């Protein structure tokens, strides 16, 4: 793990330092990290604040005048999406949403197709 960190720093500094300076940087990093234990920390899922964020959104929509039926739809849809993506809301990115929506649309299509063919 230490070597990965050193390599990452070295890679970032490559455009800014000459070869001799790179060697000095590597030695300095190795000395600074000597005796240190480095562990990989798993990304903490910030799902604890998901309910609070969803509540805040629904409350804002209530103030805007949305009906209770619409508010329930918003809540259910967002909770389903967050559960499917399996990330804290603050960590969801555009590509996560695109993937979810693509899967959701395909699921909807095949559910519809199944209902039609079963009839």
Beta strands, then each sheet from edge to edge (+ up, - down):
end
